[in-house]
């Protein structure tokens, strides 16, 4: 029985590691996976588990971009250290809208929108938006995050608020917003990755405070396997996306979202 749970949680970690970074909605996929895979754990533990698995995905960002994000790197010149600090200021500013709205409306959003119908419509709507944006001919004015103004960072953070609706995709909404605001795909993806750091650390801290550290041996095992799997898969997913968008558009992700949204919507109505 325990082996079966390990297999289940490994699958969840793989899905999390992929969908956290590709603009296809990790929360939406987790809601669907949770319906299909019944882990033998309490609801409270499962809620906390899903957040901590996301946190392990964030650790992949820190691993891959540690040098770029470290303002105290002795190999950096004073000017480079100042640039890194400015990047962190932009990340913090951009994180504020989602942090404030999320804290104020967390329960309301959970009660109203955590369902498959919402996920379906969010997948389809943002899939169409990706296709629409890719058809527009626009010149990216911001090709490097050093060129990103504090005002633009804040506006990207406003787009991140949309990701509080499951199915939207945090990376999808921030990348879409950044591209609309004149940021290159590569810079938009990088900034989206960095924005996840304060948001997910904050969410994980709140979940741990609420749940506490009273885990059983079985729960610790499930948590460790899920987090390790998500971390490893995230390393590959982030590298894949940054390499992919050098030569390709986001069109394929838009098509995927629409197809998946329609399948979920059809399945939901057939059950009625």
C-alpha positions in Angstrom: 0.0 0.0 0.0 2.8 2.4 1.0 4.6 1.7 -2.4 1.4 2.6 -4.2 1.3 6.0 -2.4 4.9 6.7 -3.3 4.1 6.0 -7.0 1.1 8.4 -6.7 3.1 11.2 -5.1 5.9 10.8 -7.6 3.4 11.3 -10.4 2.1 14.4 -8.6 5.6 15.7 -8.2 6.3 15.3 -12.0 3.1 17.1 -12.9 3.9 19.9 -10.5 7.4 20.3 -11.7 6.3 20.6 -15.3 3.2 22.7 -14.9 4.6 25.2 -12.4 6.8 26.7 -15.0 5.1 26.1 -18.3 2.2 28.6 -18.8 -0.5 26.0 -18.5 -1.6 26.3 -14.8 -0.1 24.1 -12.1 -3.0 24.8 -9.7 -5.5 23.8 -12.4 -3.6 20.5 -13.1 -3.3 19.8 -9.4 -7.0 20.1 -8.9 -7.6 17.6 -11.7 -4.8 15.3 -10.5 -6.2 15.4 -7.0 -9.5 14.2 -8.4 -7.9 11.3 -10.2 -5.3 10.3 -7.6 -6.6 9.6 -4.1 -3.6 9.9 -1.7 -4.4 8.3 1.7 -3.8 11.5 3.7 -6.0 14.0 5.5 -7.4 17.1 3.6 -5.3 19.4 5.8 -2.1 17.6 5.0 -3.0 17.5 1.3 -3.6 21.2 1.2 -0.2 21.8 2.8 1.5 19.2 0.7 0.5 20.9 -2.5 1.9 24.2 -1.4 5.2 22.7 -0.1 5.6 20.7 -3.4 5.3 24.1 -5.2 8.0 25.4 -2.8 10.4 22.7 -3.9 9.8 23.9 -7.5 10.9 27.4 -6.4 14.1 26.0 -4.9 14.9 24.9 -8.5 14.8 28.5 -9.6 17.1 29.5 -6.8 19.5 26.7 -7.8 19.6 27.7 -11.5 19.8 31.4 -10.9 21.6 31.6 -7.6 24.5 33.7 -9.1 22.2 36.1 -10.8 20.0 36.5 -7.7 22.8 36.7 -5.2 23.6 40.4 -4.4 26.5 39.4 -2.1 28.5 37.4 -4.7 32.1 38.3 -4.2 32.8 37.9 -7.9 30.4 40.7 -8.8 31.5 44.3 -9.1 29.8 46.9 -7.0 27.8 48.0 -10.0 26.6 44.4 -10.6 25.7 44.0 -6.9 23.6 47.2 -7.1 21.9 45.8 -10.3 21.0 42.6 -8.4 19.6 44.6 -5.5 17.5 46.6 -7.9 16.2 43.3 -9.4 15.1 42.2 -5.9 13.4 45.5 -5.3 11.4 45.0 -8.6 10.6 41.4 -7.5 9.3 42.6 -4.1 7.3 45.5 -5.7 5.7 43.1 -8.2 4.8 40.6 -5.5 2.8 43.0 -3.4 -0.5 43.1 -5.4 -0.9 39.3 -5.3 0.2 39.1 -1.7 -2.3 41.7 -0.5 -5.2 40.4 -2.5 -4.4 36.8 -1.7 -4.3 37.4 2.0 -7.6 39.4 1.9 -9.6 37.1 -0.4 -7.9 33.7 0.1 -11.0 31.9 1.6 -13.4 33.6 -0.8 -11.4 32.6 -3.8 -11.1 29.0 -2.5 -14.8 28.8 -1.9 -15.9 30.3 -5.2 -13.3 29.3 -7.8 -11.6 26.0 -6.8 -13.6 23.8 -9.2 -13.2 22.2 -12.6 -15.6 24.6 -14.4 -13.5 27.6 -13.4 -10.4 25.8 -14.4 -11.8 25.0 -17.8 -12.9 28.5 -18.6 -9.6 30.0 -17.3 -7.6 27.5 -19.4 -9.6 28.3 -22.6 -9.7 32.1 -22.1 -6.0 32.5 -21.5 -5.2 30.0 -24.2 -7.1 32.3 -26.6 -5.2 35.3 -25.2 -1.9 33.6 -25.9 -2.9 32.9 -29.5 -4.1 36.5 -29.9 -0.9 38.0 -28.5 1.3 35.9 -30.7 -0.5 37.1 -33.8 0.3 40.7 -32.9 3.4 42.2 -34.4 5.2 44.0 -31.6 8.8 45.1 -30.9 10.1 44.1 -27.4 11.5 47.3 -25.8 12.6 45.5 -22.7 15.1 42.7 -23.6 16.9 42.6 -20.2 15.6 42.8 -16.6 17.9 45.7 -16.0 15.8 47.7 -18.4 12.6 46.9 -16.5 11.2 49.9 -14.7 9.7 49.7 -11.2 6.4 50.9 -12.7 6.4 48.0 -15.3 7.4 45.6 -12.5 4.4 46.7 -10.5 2.0 46.3 -13.5 3.3 42.8 -14.1 2.5 42.2 -10.5 -1.0 43.3 -11.1 -1.3 40.6 -13.8 0.0 38.1 -11.3 -3.2 38.8 -9.2 -5.2 37.1 -12.0 -3.4 33.9 -11.2 -5.3 33.6 -7.9 -8.1 32.2 -10.1 -7.2 28.5 -10.6 -6.6 27.5 -14.2 -5.1 30.9 -15.0 -1.4 30.0 -14.4 0.8 32.2 -12.4 3.6 32.0 -15.0 1.1 32.4 -17.8 -0.5 35.6 -16.4 2.8 37.2 -15.6 4.5 36.3 -18.9 1.4 37.4 -20.8 1.3 40.7 -18.9 5.0 41.3 -19.3 4.8 40.6 -23.1 1.9 43.0 -23.4 3.9 45.6 -21.6 6.8 45.3 -24.1 9.0 42.7 -22.5 10.8 40.1 -24.5 9.6 36.5 -24.1 12.9 35.5 -22.4 13.0 38.4 -20.0 9.3 37.9 -19.2 9.8 34.2 -18.4 12.8 34.9 -16.2 10.9 37.6 -14.2 8.0 35.3 -13.9 10.3 32.6 -12.4 11.7 35.1 -9.9 8.3 36.4 -8.9 7.4 33.0 -7.7 10.1 33.1 -4.9 8.5 35.5 -2.4 5.0 34.4 -3.2 5.6 30.7 -2.6 7.9 31.2 0.4 5.1 33.3 2.0 2.4 30.8 1.2 4.5 27.9 2.5 5.2 29.7 5.7 1.5 30.4 6.3 0.6 26.7 5.6 3.3 25.4 7.9 2.2 27.8 10.7 -1.4 26.6 10.2 -0.6 22.9 10.0 2.4 22.8 12.3 5.3 20.3 12.0 3.4 17.3 13.5 3.9 14.8 10.6 3.7 11.1 10.8 6.5 9.0 9.3 4.3 8.1 6.3 3.5 11.8 5.7 7.2 12.8 5.9 8.0 10.1 3.3 5.2 11.4 1.0 6.4 15.0 1.5 10.0 14.1 0.8 9.3 12.1 -2.4 6.9 14.7 -3.8 9.3 17.7 -3.1 12.4 15.9 -4.5 10.5 14.8 -7.6 9.1 18.3 -8.2 12.5 19.9 -7.7 14.3 17.6 -10.2 11.6 17.9 -12.8 11.5 21.7 -12.3 15.2 22.0 -13.2 14.5 20.4 -16.5 11.2 22.3 -17.1 12.8 25.7 -16.5 15.7 24.9 -18.8 13.4 23.6 -21.4 11.2 26.7 -21.4 14.0 29.2 -21.6 15.6 27.2 -24.5 12.2 26.7 -26.3 11.2 30.4 -26.3 14.5 31.4 -28.0 13.2 29.9 -31.2 9.4 29.4 -30.7 6.4 31.3 -29.6 3.9 30.5 -26.9 1.3 29.3 -29.5 1.6 25.6 -28.6 0.8 26.4 -24.9 -2.3 28.4 -26.0 -3.5 25.4 -28.1 -2.8 23.0 -25.3 -4.8 25.1 -22.8 -7.8 25.4 -25.1 -7.9 21.6 -25.9 -7.5 20.7 -22.2 -10.1 23.2 -21.1 -12.6 21.9 -23.6 -11.9 18.3 -22.5 -12.5 19.1 -18.9 -15.5 21.2 -19.7 -17.1 18.4 -21.7 -16.3 15.8 -19.1 -17.9 18.0 -16.4 -21.1 18.5 -18.3 -21.3 14.8 -19.2 -21.2 14.0 -15.5 -24.2 16.2 -14.9 
